[in-house]
């Protein structure tokens, strides 16, 4: 007897298919943004030499970018709250293209930093609204996995975009890398135009009083602190990974591109595992992730001087580096839905700001460590940051249980 598909089942199937394509478009955009965020890690030495600046000053290309995201995400998300979600995504990619083209055309460090700052504005708003769009495209029990799928673009960027960008920069000059990233922005713009549905649910307009509630709610502030410290700890070492691998581990410059590729593969695996792990109880998953992450960072300090051990340690650092991202974002979305449901988009944007405050803090702390006690000490200092996140996660879980 033939099985007939009811109209409602057919509509549901079509919605799921549309959601998958839309998530793919978000992932493509995240790939471009992830590449431009982290590609300077592989080019830091080349840019410093070309522009005749110190390595720690060049590190501002990462911390300065992160500060731009942190400042722009909550403010611009609130200001663009009335815009159609698809239109906003496309405008963000245009800003992304302009920022990277400006970086490619720069002839001074100051101009390059301005180009990075412009690009950062698109980053913050994209990931804040991207997370809230992703969770409405899937069933409730798949929310963390949907966020993880969107962030897959970011992790794939560390697998392919960053090593490829590093190779292009080393072969044709660092400016060629930024032109390549601008081209990625064009591809992401086309994908958004073709695959993102126009009738996405619009978030309620956030009032100033709602934003104030977000900034004064102790549970959300605790969540933002967990994000900044737990995610940012990696960047104490990761910002200076290329000079660490050159000067501490003693690797050839061309081998480092391969190491960054392997690191990116570890990041992609970790992100996928983290999304599945955090679906049911993000705080419990985060607690154990941070414990393992802190231990790896501390032990990595003693592994780096040895080539094989150092490479294993870097792989493990990559495995944990992004594993916490889906859980951290879902935690804030759930807290906002519970305490300030009228401002979930802005809450999400503030968490993107927290991610980037963590990156900026980690990069700046890393620079201080490099200038004072040396490159090899950056991992264990980052591990201490993550240990604080372990404590705060335990406190948050206990409060939510009550």
N, C-alpha and C positions, 0 to 999 in steps of 0.2 A: 504494500500500500504506500503510495507516494506521500511524502511529508510536505505539508504546505507551510510557508513562512507567513506569519501574521504581519499586517502592516506595521504594528508597533515594534515587532522584533526586527523588521527590515529597517525601520527608522533608527532603532537603537544601534544596529550594526553599522549603519551609515555614519552615525555620530561618532562611534568608536574609531572608524577609519579616518574621518575628518580630524579627530583629536590626535591620532598618530602622525598624520601629515603636518599638523600644526606644531606638534612637539618637535618634529624633524626640522622645521623652519627655525624654531627657537634654538635648537641645538647648533644649526649652521651659524646663526648670528653669534651664539656664545663661543663658537670656535674662533671666529674672527676677533672677538673681544678678548678672549683668553690668550690668543697669540700675541696681540699687541701689548697686553699687560705684562706678560712674562718673558717675551723675547729679549729685552735688554739684559736679562741675566746672562745669556750666552754671548752678548755683544759688549758687555761692560768694559772689558779691557781694550777692545778695538775702538770704542767711542772715546774712552779716556785718552788713548794715545793720539787719535785723530784731532781731538779738540784741545789737546794739551792741558788736561785737568787731572786731578788725583782720582784714584779708584773710589774713595769714599764720597767725593762730590758727585761722581757719576752715579753712585747709588741713589741719589735723589731722583733719578729717572723712574725708580720704582716707588720710593717712599713719597715723592711729590705727586706721582700719579694716584697713589692710594689716598692721599690727602684730598685731591681733587674729587675722587669718587665719594669720599666721606662727607665732604661739604655739599656736593651737588646732589647726591641721591635723595635725601629727605626733602630738601627745598624744592628741587625740580619735580619730584614725584607729586608733591602737594600742589604745585602750580599747574601741572598738566593733568590734574585729576579729572577734568571735564572732557579731555580729548578722547576721541574714539581710540580704543586700544591698538587696532591695526595701524591707523594713521600715525599714532605716536611711535610705534615700533619702527616704522619706515623713516620718520623724521630723525629718530635716534641714529639710524644707520647712515643717514646723510651727514650728520655731525661727526660720526665716526670716520667717514671717508675724508672729510675736510681736515680733521685733526691729524690723521696719519699722513696726508699729503703735505701738511704744514711741517710735520717732523722730517719728512723726506727732503723738503726744500731748505731746511735750516742750515745756516752757515756758522752758527754759534751755539754754545750750550744753553744760553738764555732763551733763544728762539726755539730750540728743541724742547726745552722744558715747557714752554707755552703751548706747543703743539701737543705734548703729552697731556697737559692740563685740560685742553679742549676735548680731547678724546675721552678723558676720564668722566666728563659730564654725561656722555652717552652710556658709559658702562654702568654707572650707579642706577640710573632710572631703568635701564634695560633689565637688570637682574632683579630689581624690586618688583616691577610689574610682571616680569617673566615668570617668577615663582607663583604669583597669584593667578596668572593665566593658566599655568601648567596644572595646578590643582583642580581647576574647574573643567579640565578636559578628560578627566579620568574618574572612575568610581572612588568613593571615600577611602577605601582600604588600600588604594594604590597611590596616595598623595605623595609620600616620600619617594616612591619609585619614579613618579612623574617629574618631581624636582630633580632627582638624580639623572633622569634621561636628558632634561634640559642642560644640566651641568656637565653631561657627557661631552658636549661641545667644548666646554672649558678644559676637561681632562684630555680629550683627544688633541687639543691644541698643545698640551704639554708633551704628548706622545709624538706628534708629527710637526705641528706648527713651529714650536720653539726650536727643535733640532734643525728643521729645514731652514727656518729663518736665520739661525746661527750659521749654517753652512753657506747660505746666500750672502750673508753679511761678511763672512770671512773670505769669500771668493770674489764678490763684486763690490764690496763696500757696504757699510751698515745702512746707508741711505736706500739702497736697493731693497733691503728688507722691509722698510716702511712703505715703499711703493707697492711691494707685494701684498702687504697687509691691507693697504687701501683697496687693492683689487678684491681681496676677500670681502671687504665691506660692500662692494658692488654686487657680488654674488649673493651675499646675505640679504641685501635690499630686494633683489629679484625674487629670492625664496619667500621673503615675507609678503611681497605683493601677490605671489601666486598661491601660497599655501595657508596663510593665516585667515581664518574666517572673519567676516566683517561684523557679525552679530555677537561678539564676545560680551559677556556680562560686565557692565560698568560698575565699578565700586561706588558705594555711596560717597557723596562729597564730604571730605573731611573738614570739620570745623576747627578753628583755632583751639577751642576748648578741648576737642578730641586729641589734637596733637599734644597739648599740654598734659593731658591725662597719660598719654604714652610716655612722656618724658618724666613723669612723676610717679608712675606705677612701679613699685619696688620689684615686683616679679619680672616685669619686662626689662628693667634696668639690669637686674641680675642676669637675665638671658643675654643681653647685649655684652655684658662683661665676660660671660662664658665664651661667646663667639670671638671677641677680640683676643682674649688670652689663649684659648684653645687652638684657634686657627693661626694666630699671629706668631706663636712660638716657633713654628717651622722656618719663618722668614728671617730669623736671626742668622741662621746658617744658609738658607736657600738663596738669599740675595747675593751672597758672595761665593756661591757654589763653584763657579768657574775658577776664580783665583784659589779657592781651597783645593780643588782637584789638581791645579797646576803646581801650587807651591807646597802644599802639605802632603798630598798623595803622590805627587810627582808624575802626573800623566801628561802625555803629549797633547797639544792643542786640538789636533784632529780627532783624537780618541774621545775628547770631551763631548763632541756632537753625538757620538754613539751612546755615551753615558747618559746624556740628557734624553735620548730616545728611550733608553731602558727605564730611566726615572719616570718618564711620561707613561710608559706601559704600566708601571707599578701604580701610578696615580689613577689611571683608568680602572684598573682592577679594584683598587680601594674604594673608589667612588661608587661603583656598582654594588659591591658588598655592603657598603655603608648605607645605601638607599634601602636595600632589602632589610637590613638589620634594624633600621630606625622606623620602619613602617608602623609597628605596634606601640613601642614605647621609646620615643627618641631620647629622653633623659637617661634612662637606664643604659641604652646602647652607647651614648656619648660618654658616660662615666667610665666604662671599660675601655672604650677606644682611647680616651685620654691617658689612662694608666699605662697602656701598652706604648702609646706614642711618646710619653715622657721618658719611659725606660729606654726606648730605642735612641732618642736624641742624646741622652746622657752617655750611653754606651758608645755611640758613634764617635764621640771625642777620642776614645782610645783605639778605635778601629781605623780612623782616617790615615794615620801614617803608613799603614800597610795596604798595598794595592788591592789584593783580593778581598781582605776584610773590609776595607774602606768602601769598595764597590757594593758589597753585600749590604753594608750599613746604609749607603745612599739609596739602594733599592727599597729597603725596609722603611726608610724615612718617607720615600715617595708613596709607599703603600698606605701609610697612615695619614699623609699630609692632607688629602681631600676626602678621606673616608668619613670625616665628621660633617662635611658641608650639608648634605641633605637633612641630616638630623638637626643641625643648628638652625637651618631655615624653617623646617617644619615646626620645631619647638616654638619659634617666635610667632609663626602664623597661628598656631594653636593657642598660645597665650593671648594674642591679640583678639582672636575670635571669642575668647572667654571673658577678657577684661575690657577691651575697647573695640567691639565688633564694627563700629562705624569707621575705623581707620586702619583696616588690615593692610592696605597697600602702603600707607605711610610707615606702619610698623615694620613691614617687610623692607622698605627702603632704609629705615634706620638700622636694620640688621646688616644690610649691604654696607652701610657706613661703618658698622662695627667690624665687619670683615676687613675693611680697608684701613680702619684705625689700627687693627691688629697687624696688618701688613706694614703700615708706616712705622708703628712702634717697633716691630721686629727688625725692620731694615735699619732704623736709627740706632737701636740698641746694638745691632750687629756692627754698624760702623764704629760705634764707641769701643766695642770689644776689639775690633780689628786694630784700631789706632792705639789701644792701651795694652792689651795682653796678648793679642795675636789671633790670626784666623782660626787656628785649631780649637780655640775655646768657645767658638760661636754655638756649636750644637748643645753643649750642656747648659749654657745660659738659656737657650730656647726651651730646653727641657724643664727648667725651673718655672718658666711662664706657663707651660702646659700643666705642671703640677698644681699651680694655683687654680687653673680651670677645673681640675679634678675635684678640689675642695668645694668650689662654687657650684659645680654640677650636683654634688651630693647634697648640699644645702637646698638647692632648688627642688630637687626630687622629693626631699623630706617635706618642704613647704607645700608642694602640690598634692602630696598624699593626704595632708591634713585638710 
